Amino acid sequence: KPLKLGYLPEGMEEQYRIEYKNSMEMSYLNTKTQYLDIYQKNVINDSKSVYVVDSDGMKGEKIFLENGVKVILFSDIKTDEIRYIGIYDNYRITGLTNLSKNVLLDILKCLKI
């Protein structure tokens, strides 16, 4: 059962969604060329999962949100992009965006199972 996005900024529209057995990829875009790419994977049966983030030249920040999402944001000052990896319930959430940190956190705060 995939996670649902309970909030998206005005004007963000889904560009594509690919669903697999235990994971899903989604991409959103608005007319200002702002984007949000999100990948989610149910990891309840995946105890050996490893995820590597190339954080060269990026600043990492751990954030714990009130809805239970635990996320690390990697901000790339050269490209104004944020790479993120997080855990929510039994899901690993990863992605890339050029939205602001506050908008990304608003989206992650509103994830629903």
Stockholm file with secondary structure:
# STOCKHOLM 1.0

chainA/1-113         KPLKLGYLPEGMEEQYRIEYKNSMEMSYLNTKTQYLDIYQKNVINDSKSVYVVDSDGMKGEKIFLENGVKVILFSDIKTDEIRYIGIYDNYRITGLTNLSKNVLLDILKCLKI
#=GR chainA/1-113 SS CCCEESCCCTTCEEEEEEECSSEEEEEEECTTSCEEEEEEEECTTCTTCCCCCCCTTEEEEEEECTTSCEEEEEEETTTTEEEEEEEETTEEEEEEECSCHHHHHHHHHTEEC
#=GC SS_cons         CCCEESCCCTTCEEEEEEECSSEEEEEEECTTSCEEEEEEEECTTCTTCCCCCCCTTEEEEEEECTTSCEEEEEEETTTTEEEEEEEETTEEEEEEECSCHHHHHHHHHTEEC
//
